[in-house]
């Protein structure tokens, strides 16, 4: 256990995340921590916002709060944590598991528990958008519209395939979102259909939007996309999977500590860590190194060269 000590391990399980794995594996995950000598309390969420409430009110001075669910569950826990008295742990059980992927955590629950038991605490930056924290990504435009549609129609567990029809509809729509971006108080790009502000390089599945981002560098990475034709969109999608989107001529890439995202249009949606979070405008900033996160022992933040665009 590498000398790690916590007053309590609180496992917050979302029973409908992803393939509903948390419901099936919760007992075995709890036993995995208990067999290592850790005192465990497990709670199953009942509704949206419950994970945040549980993370905020656990009542211990030195707690490991484990989000057993998907990116939305992790985001709720992140927003509930008092950073000075809580450490975030993750056992991934969602459709995307972006922060778990960044950490190198196994998607097999018991293997992820083993990694945490032998892990180490690291410091991560946290993004804040209109007062709400995010660990991975802010998105506005096409992706946020798809997220909104999926969540409006959600009836239980889901996978990444649930998003695909709405993403296709969004990118093929002739309507423009006309999103505008300022970085550190200076105009950066306009007439955009997709904006991603990333604290991590991972975005969802194999896709990367902010491929040079690192969660411990004190900066946010910004990827801006303007579409002109279907062929351009197909090319950009291919670049996203190949982690080379920042080289496409219709994209703009920047880094900064404060980002403003607006649009002259009404009701332009944005998402945080894969959850429908509101409509523009959005004021985004970074809080460097404020979160304590339990990572696998071999974790090292990915460092890639900044592509530059300005």
N, C-alpha and C positions, 0 to 999 in steps of 0.2 A: 504493500500500500504506500510505499515511499514516504512514510511519515505523515501522510495526510490525516488530519483530525477535524471532524465536524461534530457539533453538538447533536445534530439530527440530519438525516437525509429525508427530504420530503419529495416523494415521487408524485407528480401531477400528471395523470393519464387522461388523454382525450380518446374516448372509445370510438369516435367516428373518423379519426384522422386516417387518411389514405385508405389502406385495405382493412382498416379496423384492427390492426395488429395489436394495439395497446390493450384492447379488451381481452384478447386471447393469451397474451404473454405477461400480463401484469403480475400474476402470482409468482411466476418464475423469475421475473426481474427483481421483485422484492426479495425473494429468497437469495438471489445472487449477492445482493448487498448485505443481507443479514448473515450469510455464511462467512463473509469476510469480517464480521464483527462490528458492523455499522448498525446503529439504531435507525430504523426506517418507519416512516409514516406514509401511507399511500392514500391518495384521494382521486376519485374519478370525477371529471368535470361534468356538469349538468346542463350548461348552456353557454352561449357566447359571453365572454367576460369573466367567467368563473375562474379560469386559470390565473388571470391577473389578480383577482381578489385573494385567491389562495396564496399566491406568491407574496403578496403584500402583508398578509396577516398571519404568518406562520409562528411568530412569537419567540424565535430563537435568535441568540446573538451571533451564532456562527453556524449557519445552515448551508447545506448543499441542496439546492432546489433543482430537481431533475424534471425537465420537460419531456414527457414520454408521449410524443405525438409528432405532428408535422410543423411546418414553418409558422403557421398561424398560432399554434400552441406555444412555440418558442417565443414568438413575438409578444403574446399575452404575458407570459412569465417574465420576460425581459422588462416589460412595462410595469410589472408589479414589484420587482425586486428593489430593496434598499441595498445599494451596492456596497455600503460600508459593513453590512452584516450578512450578506448572502453571496454565494458563489453559484453560477449557473452551470448545470450539467445537462446533457442531452442524450436521450436514447431515441434515435430516429424511428418514426412510424408513420410518415406522411407520404405525399405524392412526390414532392421535390426534395425535401431535406437539404436545403441549400447550406445552412450553417454547419450541419453535420458533415456534409461533403467537404466544406472548407477545412474542417478540423481533422478530416481523415477518419471519421468514425464509421464503423461497420454498420450496415443496415440490418444485420442479424442481431436482435436485441440482446441476447446473452453475451455475444462477443463484444458489443458496445459497452455492456456493464463491466466486462473484464478490462477493457481499455480504460474506463474511468477509474476503476480500482487501482490500476497501476499508472495513473496519469499524473499530471502536474498542473498547477494553476497558472494561467497566463492572463495578461491584461489585453483587453480588446477595446477598440474605439466603438462608440455608439453614435449612430445618426439620430437626429431629432427633427421631425417634420411637423410643423404646426403644433408643437408640444407633445407629440407622440414619438416614442423611441422606435428605431428599427435597427436590426443587426446586420442585414444583408443589403436590401435594395429598395429604393423608391422607383416607381415607374409611373409615367403619365402618358396617356394616348392609347394606342392600340392594345397594349398588354393589359392596361387597367380596365379598359372596356370589356375585354374577354374575362378578366377576373370577376368583374361585376356580374356579368351574365351567368357565369358558372355558379356563383354564390347565390344568386337569386333563384336558381333552379335546383339547388342542391337538396337532396333528400336523404343522404347518408354518406357512406364512404365514397371516395373518388380517387381517380388516378390522373396522370398527366394527359391521358387521352380525352378526358372530359373537356379540356381547354381547347383542343385542336380545332373543332368546327368553328368556334368563336374567333380564334386567332385568324383563321382563313377568311372568315367573313369580314373581320376588321381590316385586314391588309388589302382585300379586294374592293372594299368600299371606296367610291369616288370622293367621299367627303374628306376634307382635311381638318385636322385638329388645330392647326395654326398655333402650336405651342411655342413660347418664347422663353429663353433661358439667360439669366445673368449669373456670372461667377465672380464672387468676391467684389460685388458692386459694379461690375463692368458688363455691358451687353456682350453675349457670346454667340448665340445662334437664334434664328427665328424661322417661322414657317415650317415647324417640325411636326411629324406625326408620331414620333416615339422619343421619349427621354428616359434614360435610366441613370440614376444616381446611386453608385455602388460603394458599399463598404467592403465587399468581397468580390472576388473575380467571378465566382459562380453566380449564375442567374436562375437556372432551372433546367433540370435534365442535363444534357451535354452542352447546352447553349451558354455562351459567355457574352455579356455586353460590355462590362468594364473589366477587360481581361488583365489589366495591369494593377488592379486594386489589391490592397492588402489591409487587413483589419487592425493593424497595429502601427500604421505609419502617420496617424494624425491628420489624414486627408480623406476627402471624398473624391471618387473618380466619376466623371460625367460623360456619358455617351449620348449624342444627339443624332437622330436619323430623320432624313427628309426623303420621301418617296416621290418618284417621277413616273415610273411605269412598273408594270408587273414584272418585267424582266429584271429591273433594278432590285425589286423586292426579293425575287428568287436568288439573285446574286448575293444580297445582303444576308439572307437566311443561311446560305451555304458558308459565307464568311463567319457567321456567328458560331456555327458548329465547328468550324476549323480554327476558331479563336483568332481570327484575323480581321474582324469586322472594322476595327479602327483604321484599317488601310483603305476601306472603300471610299470612293470620291464623294459620296453623298452623306458621309458621316463626319462628325466633329467630336473630338475628344479633348477633355480638359481635366485638370485637378484643382481643387480649392477647398476652403473651409466653410464657405457659406454660398448657398445656391438659392436663387429665386426662380420659380417656374410659374408662368402665367399664360393666359390665352385671352384674346378678345372674345372668344366664344363662351357661351354659358354651359355649365354642366359638363366640363371636361374632367373625367374621372382620374384619380390617382390611386395607386395601391402601395402598400408597405408590406414587405416580406410575404407577398402573395395574397394579402387580404385587402378587400375593398375598403378604402380608408377615407374617402371624401372626394371633393372636387376642388379644382384650382381656384385661387392661387395657393402656392405652397412655399413656405419659407423653411429652408433646410440648413442645418448646421451640424458640425461634428463635435463630439465630446471625446477628446483623446484619452485612451487608456482608463476609462472609468469603470468598465465591467470586468469582474473576475470570472473567468471561464475555466472549467475543468476540461483539459485537453489530453489526448493520448500522449504518452511519454515522448514519442518521437516527433511531435508536431513542430513544424516550422512554417511560418507564414510565407506563402509564395511571393517571390520577388521577381517581377518581370520589368523589363525596360519600359519607360513611359513613352508612348508613341508620339506624343506632341501633336499639336494642330495649330498652335498659334505662333 
